[in-house]
Amino acid sequence: MKPFFLERAVVVSSVVLSSSSAFQLRQSFHRRHDNLASPSISGGILEAKKKVVEDGDGVDLSSKLSSMDPAKRAALDGVLNQIERSYGRGRVIEIYGPESSGKTTLALHAIAECQKAGGIAAFVDAEHALDPVYAAGLGVGVDDLLVSQPDSGEMALDIVDQLVRSSAVDVIVVDSVAALVPRAELEGDMSDSQIGLQARLMSKAMRKITGSLSLSQCTVIFLNQLRSKVGVIYGSPEVTSGGNALKFYASVRLDTRRKEILPDNKGIRVKVKVVKNKVAAPFKAVMLDIIFGTGIDSWGCTLDAALDLGIVERRGSWYAYQGNQLAQGRHNVVEYLKTNDLGESIKEDVRQALANYGQPVDLDDDGDVDMPDADIDLEISNSSEELRTGFE
């Protein structure tokens, strides 16, 4: 089955909520669309939202989660809370950076995670460059993905507006803002000069979309390109296209930069920095390994998290886990974890550490860490009598 292409904005107009019923759905959105029963939603979208996600054996995932070990469920909740803080619901996200820096890969991974949770995702391909084979390699269900290749910027933003108002889509990706060409520019000549036309278009779209986002709890991810200002001597000449409106309306802005190429040309190493964040602390950065054909390498991220949490130790160029040497060099350690059962043990330790991360520590009356009562033997050797008396 080929992806469902939205040829015109009127195709999705049947799923738009009326303004009178939008206010009544405010409470239901906070329950993750469990009670979406508006008569304005078309039958196909409603059935897709209400369907039960089952695994390969036909077992309901909700029953499996209820019977999960408490420690594993706590670790899962910790990871999900981290993801929820990264891409907030009902927010506008902007991902920008130079060419071949992983912008589309980050957006496709967000779509894949949304589909794994049973959500519906849409991809507005303004650049007409979406590769379904690569998207499927990243875990995206291409058959369940709503794809639109609009003719103009007005049509693309109109589709986004109506999908947001329908409250039937969880994630919408627009690739990219620079490719949203105004209709007046398409119908004019190459010699015509339209100053600020795209900026006015984006400003109007942001004013219309943000109000509906808070009600529908839908996340809109805009991918953007970089341009260079002319005549800039001091400071960075880089600027994103589409004006300044998206900078103000975006709750999270991610800057992606390619840092190096992985050995044997297997992929690239990318630095992602949060330059703006309204839902958490900004100015944090993370390094990602993007493998060609498969996307972000989860084992590389697991190793980085284990190093930050102190689970894996680094001694020079060697990596050690519980006193045992793993391998020399980061690339060799990642390959070792992929083929060894020790990798699953490290991954489980990382999940447990993330589940307990940030929890308060019990303190006694003196302000020290409250430790359980235990007999502690201290061996004191090669010390003077005064030092021994001090310990006693």
C-alpha positions in Angstrom: 0.0 0.0 0.0 1.4 3.4 -1.0 1.5 6.4 1.3 -1.7 8.4 1.5 -1.1 11.7 -0.4 -3.2 14.7 0.3 -3.5 16.4 -3.1 -5.5 19.4 -1.8 -6.2 21.0 1.5 -10.0 20.3 1.0 -9.3 16.6 1.3 -8.8 16.9 5.1 -11.5 19.6 5.6 -14.0 17.0 6.6 -12.1 16.2 9.8 -12.0 19.8 11.0 -13.6 20.5 14.3 -16.2 23.2 14.5 -15.3 26.2 16.8 -18.3 25.5 19.1 -17.2 21.9 19.9 -13.5 22.8 20.2 -13.9 24.2 23.7 -15.7 21.0 24.9 -12.8 18.8 23.9 -10.3 20.7 26.1 -10.4 18.2 29.0 -10.3 15.1 26.8 -7.0 16.2 25.2 -5.3 16.0 28.6 -6.3 12.3 28.7 -4.4 11.6 25.5 -7.5 11.6 23.3 -9.2 8.7 25.1 -12.6 10.3 24.7 -12.4 11.8 21.2 -16.0 11.4 20.1 -16.8 14.6 18.2 -19.3 14.1 15.3 -17.1 16.4 13.2 -14.3 13.8 13.0 -14.6 11.5 10.0 -15.1 7.9 10.6 -11.8 6.6 9.3 -9.7 8.9 11.4 -11.8 8.2 14.5 -11.5 4.5 14.1 -7.7 4.8 13.6 -7.5 6.8 16.9 -9.6 4.3 18.8 -8.0 1.1 17.5 -6.2 -1.1 20.1 -2.5 -1.5 19.5 -1.6 -5.2 19.7 1.7 -7.0 19.4 2.5 -9.9 17.2 0.7 -12.5 19.4 -2.5 -10.5 19.5 -2.1 -9.5 23.2 -3.2 -6.0 24.3 -0.2 -3.9 25.2 -2.0 -2.2 28.1 -2.4 -5.6 29.9 1.3 -6.3 29.4 2.2 -2.9 30.9 0.0 -3.6 33.9 1.7 -6.9 34.5 5.3 -5.5 34.0 7.8 -5.7 36.8 7.6 -2.5 38.9 11.3 -1.8 38.4 11.1 -2.1 34.6 8.0 0.0 34.5 9.6 2.7 36.6 12.6 2.7 34.2 10.2 3.0 31.3 8.3 5.9 32.9 11.6 7.6 33.5 12.6 7.4 29.8 9.1 8.4 28.7 9.2 11.5 30.9 12.5 12.5 29.4 11.0 12.2 25.9 7.9 14.1 27.0 10.0 17.0 28.2 12.0 17.0 24.9 9.0 17.3 22.5 6.2 18.9 24.5 2.6 18.3 23.4 0.8 21.3 21.9 4.1 23.0 21.0 5.9 24.2 18.0 9.4 22.7 17.5 12.0 24.1 15.1 15.0 22.0 13.9 17.5 23.9 11.8 21.1 23.4 10.7 23.3 23.1 7.6 22.9 20.6 4.9 23.3 16.9 5.8 23.2 17.5 9.5 20.4 15.1 10.5 17.4 17.4 10.6 15.0 15.0 8.7 16.4 12.0 10.5 15.4 13.6 13.9 12.0 14.3 12.6 11.5 10.8 11.2 12.5 9.3 14.5 9.9 11.4 16.3 7.3 10.1 13.8 8.5 6.5 14.5 8.2 6.9 18.2 4.8 8.5 17.8 3.5 5.5 15.7 4.9 3.0 18.2 2.8 4.7 20.9 -0.3 4.3 18.7 -0.4 7.8 17.5 -1.0 9.2 14.0 1.6 11.3 12.2 1.6 13.5 9.1 4.5 14.6 6.9 4.2 17.8 4.8 6.9 17.3 2.2 7.3 20.7 0.7 10.8 19.8 -0.6 9.3 16.8 -2.4 12.3 14.8 -1.3 10.9 12.2 1.2 12.5 8.8 0.8 10.1 6.1 1.9 12.8 3.4 1.9 14.9 5.4 4.3 11.9 6.3 6.5 11.0 2.6 6.7 14.6 1.8 7.8 14.2 4.3 10.6 11.1 2.5 11.9 8.4 4.7 10.3 5.2 2.9 9.3 5.0 4.3 5.8 1.6 2.8 5.1 0.2 4.5 8.1 1.9 7.9 7.5 -0.1 10.8 6.1 2.0 12.4 3.4 1.3 15.7 1.6 3.3 17.2 -1.2 1.7 20.7 -1.6 2.0 23.0 -4.6 2.5 26.2 -2.6 3.3 27.5 0.8 -0.3 28.6 1.4 -1.6 25.1 0.6 1.0 23.5 2.9 0.2 25.7 5.9 -3.5 25.4 5.3 -3.1 21.6 5.5 -1.2 21.9 8.7 -3.8 24.2 10.2 -6.7 21.9 9.3 -4.9 18.8 10.6 -4.2 20.6 13.9 -7.8 21.6 14.2 -9.0 18.1 13.5 -7.3 16.9 16.7 -6.8 13.5 15.0 -3.0 13.8 14.4 -0.4 13.7 17.1 2.7 14.8 15.2 3.1 17.0 12.0 6.4 17.5 10.3 6.9 20.3 7.8 10.0 19.8 5.6 11.0 22.5 5.2 10.2 26.2 5.9 12.6 27.4 3.2 10.6 25.3 0.6 7.3 27.0 1.4 7.0 29.1 -1.7 4.2 31.7 -1.7 1.7 31.4 -4.5 2.4 35.0 -5.7 6.0 34.0 -6.2 5.1 30.9 -8.2 2.7 32.8 -10.4 5.1 35.7 -11.0 8.2 36.0 -13.1 11.8 35.2 -12.0 12.6 39.0 -12.2 9.8 39.9 -9.8 10.8 41.1 -6.3 8.6 40.1 -3.4 10.2 41.4 -0.2 9.2 39.8 3.0 6.5 37.7 1.4 7.5 34.4 3.0 8.0 36.1 6.4 4.4 37.5 6.3 3.1 34.0 5.3 4.9 32.3 8.3 3.8 35.0 10.7 0.1 34.6 9.7 0.4 30.8 9.9 1.9 30.9 13.4 -0.9 33.2 14.6 -3.5 30.7 13.3 -1.9 27.5 14.4 -0.8 28.2 18.0 -4.2 28.7 19.4 -5.4 25.3 18.0 -2.3 23.5 19.2 -3.0 24.2 22.9 -6.4 22.5 22.4 -5.5 19.6 20.2 -2.2 18.8 22.0 -0.6 18.2 18.6 3.2 18.7 18.1 4.3 20.5 14.9 7.9 20.2 13.9 9.3 22.7 11.4 12.5 21.9 9.6 14.5 24.9 8.5 17.6 25.8 6.5 20.3 28.3 7.1 21.2 31.4 5.1 24.0 33.9 5.4 23.7 37.6 5.9 25.7 39.9 3.7 28.2 42.3 5.2 28.4 40.8 8.7 31.8 41.4 10.2 31.2 40.7 13.9 29.0 37.8 15.1 27.6 34.9 13.2 26.2 35.6 9.7 23.8 32.6 9.9 20.1 33.2 9.8 17.1 30.9 9.3 14.7 31.5 6.5 11.1 32.5 6.9 11.4 35.5 9.1 11.5 35.9 12.9 8.0 34.7 13.7 8.9 31.0 14.0 11.7 31.9 16.5 9.2 33.5 18.8 6.4 30.9 18.5 8.7 27.9 18.8 8.9 26.4 22.3 12.0 24.3 21.4 14.6 25.2 18.9 17.3 22.6 18.0 20.5 23.4 16.2 22.1 20.3 14.5 25.7 20.3 13.3 27.7 17.5 11.7 31.0 17.1 13.6 32.7 14.1 12.1 32.4 11.1 9.8 32.3 7.7 11.5 34.9 5.0 10.6 34.5 3.2 7.3 32.0 5.9 6.2 29.2 4.1 8.2 27.6 7.4 9.2 28.1 10.8 10.8 28.4 12.1 14.3 26.0 15.0 15.0 25.9 17.6 17.8 22.4 18.7 18.7 22.1 21.8 20.9 18.9 23.2 22.4 19.2 26.9 21.7 15.7 27.7 23.1 13.5 25.8 25.4 10.3 26.8 27.2 9.6 23.4 28.7 13.0 22.7 30.3 16.5 24.2 30.8 18.0 25.3 27.5 21.5 25.3 26.2 22.0 21.6 26.6 23.8 19.6 23.9 24.1 16.0 23.0 26.2 14.0 20.5 24.4 11.4 18.3 25.7 8.7 15.9 23.6 8.6 12.8 24.1 5.4 10.8 23.4 5.6 7.1 20.2 3.6 6.3 19.2 2.9 9.9 19.2 6.3 11.6 20.3 7.1 15.2 22.5 4.4 16.7 20.8 3.4 20.0 23.9 1.6 21.2 26.0 4.7 20.8 23.5 6.7 22.8 23.4 3.9 25.5 27.2 4.1 25.8 27.1 7.9 26.2 24.4 7.7 28.8 26.3 5.0 30.7 29.4 7.2 30.8 27.4 10.2 32.0 25.7 8.1 34.8 29.0 6.5 35.9 28.0 3.0 34.9 30.8 2.6 32.4 34.2 4.0 33.2 36.7 5.5 30.8 40.4 5.1 31.5 42.3 6.8 28.7 41.1 5.2 25.5 39.8 2.0 27.3 36.3 1.5 28.5 35.5 -0.6 31.6 32.3 -2.0 33.1 32.3 -3.3 36.7 36.1 -3.5 36.6 36.1 -5.5 33.3 37.8 -4.0 30.2 35.4 -3.8 27.3 37.5 -2.5 24.3 39.7 0.3 23.2 38.1 3.2 21.4 34.5 4.3 21.4 33.7 2.7 18.0 35.1 -0.7 19.1 33.1 -0.5 22.3 29.9 0.1 20.4 30.5 -2.8 18.1 31.3 -5.0 21.1 28.0 -4.1 22.8 26.0 -5.0 19.7 27.4 -8.5 19.6 27.8 -9.3 23.3 25.2 -10.1 26.0 26.9 -7.6 28.3 25.2 -4.8 26.3 21.8 -5.8 27.5 23.1 -5.7 31.1 24.5 -2.1 30.6 21.2 -1.0 28.9 19.2 -2.3 31.9 21.5 -0.5 34.3 21.0 2.7 32.3 17.2 2.4 32.5 17.3 1.8 36.2 19.6 4.8 36.7 17.3 7.0 34.6 14.3 5.9 36.6 15.9 7.0 39.8 17.5 10.1 38.3 16.6 13.4 40.1 14.7 11.8 43.0 15.3 13.4 46.4 17.8 11.9 48.8 16.7 11.2 52.4 18.8 13.3 54.9 19.1 12.9 58.7 18.9 15.6 61.3 22.5 16.6 60.7 22.0 17.1 57.0 24.0 14.0 56.1 22.7 11.2 53.8 20.5 8.8 55.8 22.1 5.4 55.4 20.7 2.1 56.7 22.2 0.7 59.9 25.0 -1.6 59.1 28.3 -2.8 60.6 31.1 -1.1 58.8 34.6 -2.3 59.5 37.4 0.0 58.7 40.9 -1.4 58.2 43.5 1.0 59.3 47.0 0.0 58.5 50.3 1.8 58.5 48.9 4.7 60.5 50.0 6.4 63.7 48.4 5.9 67.1 46.9 9.3 67.0 45.2 8.7 63.6 44.0 5.3 64.9 42.5 7.0 68.0 40.8 9.6 65.9 39.0 7.0 63.8 37.9 5.1 67.0 
